[in-house]
Amino acid sequence: MSYRQGQFWQPDVTVATIVVADGRLLMVEESAGGRLVLNQPAGHLEPDESLVDAALRETREETGWDVRLTGFVGAYQWKAPLQADGTGGRHYLRFAFCAEPVKHDPSQPLDDGIVRAVWMTPGELQADVARHRSPLVWRAVSDFLAGSRHPLQLAQHLA
């Protein structure tokens, strides 16, 4: 069913992984919209890919870390604000997972736009809120810190 005559609405489906070790969060510093922003390892779901597989893939591609998912944090819906130049306004549906690091491969090339992976305390991340890529970054971390953990089975893939 169309939401406007002749147009179909389709959100961008993304995953994000909150990786925690020794009280620090694995974040990525990336170039977006002409500025350096902070985000979790995150990205778009690919065709025929499960949400779990996407979270593992994006984390490895953006940080060089292999991780073990430990839970599902939550699902988040957000509409990016429309900019003066006409960009933005996209709708995002993000599925956030939590994980623990397993192994790092420093030779892994990072995705285009990723400047570096960096470990930050929650306080450091919160203090740098002006550089968060979107409000989804802190919201998922905040929910995780508040104890939001659900079984991975909530993210079912029916191939």
C-alpha positions as CSV (number, residue, x, y, z in Angstrom):
1,M,0.0,0.0,0.0
2,S,1.3,3.4,-0.9
3,Y,1.8,6.2,1.7
4,R,1.4,8.8,-1.1
5,Q,0.0,8.3,-4.5
6,G,2.6,6.4,-6.5
7,Q,5.3,6.4,-3.8
8,F,6.3,3.7,-1.4
9,W,7.9,4.2,1.9
10,Q,10.8,2.0,2.9
11,P,13.0,2.7,5.9
12,D,16.7,2.1,6.0
13,V,17.2,-1.1,8.1
14,T,20.4,-0.9,10.1
15,V,22.2,-2.8,12.9
16,A,24.5,-1.6,15.6
17,T,26.7,-3.4,18.1
18,I,27.5,-2.2,21.5
19,V,30.8,-3.9,22.3
20,V,32.0,-3.7,25.9
21,A,35.2,-4.7,27.6
22,D,36.6,-3.5,30.9
23,G,34.0,-0.8,31.2
24,R,34.7,0.7,27.8
25,L,32.7,0.8,24.6
26,L,34.0,0.1,21.2
27,M,33.1,3.1,19.0
28,V,34.0,4.2,15.5
29,E,35.0,7.6,14.4
30,E,33.8,8.2,10.9
31,S,33.5,10.9,8.3
32,A,29.8,11.7,7.6
33,G,28.4,14.9,6.1
34,G,31.8,16.6,6.1
35,R,32.5,16.1,9.8
36,L,34.0,13.4,12.1
37,V,31.2,11.7,14.1
38,L,31.0,8.9,16.6
39,N,28.9,5.8,16.2
40,Q,28.7,2.2,17.2
41,P,29.9,-0.3,14.7
42,A,26.8,-0.1,12.5
43,G,25.5,-0.4,9.0
44,H,22.8,-1.5,6.7
45,L,21.3,-4.9,6.5
46,E,22.2,-6.6,3.2
47,P,19.7,-8.7,1.1
48,D,19.2,-12.2,2.4
49,E,21.3,-11.4,5.5
50,S,20.1,-12.0,9.1
51,L,20.2,-9.2,11.6
52,V,22.7,-11.2,13.7
53,D,25.0,-11.8,10.7
54,A,24.8,-8.1,9.7
55,A,25.8,-7.1,13.3
56,L,28.8,-9.4,13.2
57,R,29.9,-8.4,9.7
58,E,29.5,-4.6,10.3
59,T,31.5,-4.8,13.6
60,R,34.4,-6.7,11.8
61,E,34.3,-4.4,8.7
62,E,34.3,-1.2,10.8
63,T,36.7,-2.1,13.7
64,G,38.6,-5.2,12.8
65,W,37.1,-7.0,15.8
66,D,35.4,-10.3,15.8
67,V,32.8,-10.4,18.6
68,R,30.4,-12.7,20.3
69,L,26.8,-11.3,20.5
70,T,25.5,-11.6,24.0
71,G,22.0,-10.1,23.6
72,F,19.5,-7.9,21.8
73,V,19.3,-4.4,23.3
74,G,16.4,-3.0,21.3
75,A,14.8,-1.7,18.1
76,Y,14.8,2.0,17.4
77,Q,13.0,4.1,14.8
78,W,14.3,7.6,13.9
79,K,13.7,10.1,11.1
80,A,16.8,12.2,10.3
81,P,16.0,15.9,10.1
82,L,15.7,17.5,6.6
83,Q,18.6,19.8,5.9
84,A,18.5,23.1,4.2
85,D,20.2,21.6,1.1
86,G,17.4,19.0,0.8
87,T,19.4,16.1,2.1
88,G,18.3,14.1,5.1
89,G,14.8,13.2,6.0
90,R,15.5,9.4,5.8
91,H,13.8,7.0,8.1
92,Y,15.9,4.5,10.0
93,L,15.0,1.3,11.8
94,R,17.9,0.2,13.9
95,F,18.4,-3.1,15.7
96,A,21.0,-2.9,18.4
97,F,22.9,-5.8,19.9
98,C,25.4,-6.1,22.7
99,A,28.6,-8.1,22.4
100,E,31.9,-9.0,23.9
101,P,35.2,-8.8,22.0
102,V,36.8,-12.1,20.9
103,K,39.7,-11.3,18.6
104,H,41.2,-8.2,16.9
105,D,42.8,-8.3,13.5
106,P,44.8,-5.1,13.1
107,S,45.5,-5.8,9.4
108,Q,41.7,-5.8,8.6
109,P,41.1,-2.7,6.4
110,L,38.3,-0.6,7.7
111,D,35.2,0.4,5.7
112,D,35.3,3.6,3.6
113,G,34.7,6.6,5.8
114,I,35.8,4.9,9.0
115,V,38.8,6.9,10.4
116,R,39.4,4.6,13.4
117,A,38.0,2.4,16.1
118,V,38.3,3.8,19.6
119,W,37.5,2.5,23.1
120,M,35.6,5.0,25.2
121,T,34.1,5.1,28.7
122,P,30.4,5.8,28.8
123,G,31.2,9.1,30.4
124,E,33.6,10.1,27.5
125,L,31.0,9.1,25.0
126,Q,28.2,11.1,26.7
127,A,30.5,14.1,27.1
128,D,31.0,14.1,23.3
129,V,27.3,14.0,22.4
130,A,27.7,16.8,19.9
131,R,29.7,14.4,17.7
132,H,27.2,11.5,17.8
133,R,26.1,10.5,14.4
134,S,22.5,10.4,15.5
135,P,20.5,10.3,18.8
136,L,20.4,6.5,18.2
137,V,24.0,6.3,19.4
138,W,23.4,7.4,23.0
139,R,19.9,6.0,23.3
140,A,21.1,2.4,22.6
141,V,24.1,2.8,25.0
142,S,21.8,4.3,27.6
143,D,19.4,1.4,27.3
144,F,22.3,-1.1,27.5
145,L,23.7,0.6,30.6
146,A,20.2,0.5,32.2
147,G,20.2,-3.3,31.8
148,S,18.2,-3.7,28.5
149,R,19.2,-7.3,27.4
150,H,16.9,-9.6,25.6
151,P,17.6,-13.1,24.1
152,L,19.1,-13.1,20.6
153,Q,16.2,-15.3,19.6
154,L,14.1,-12.2,19.4
155,A,15.9,-11.4,16.1
156,Q,14.6,-14.4,14.1
157,H,15.7,-15.0,10.6
158,L,13.3,-17.2,8.6
159,A,15.3,-18.0,5.5
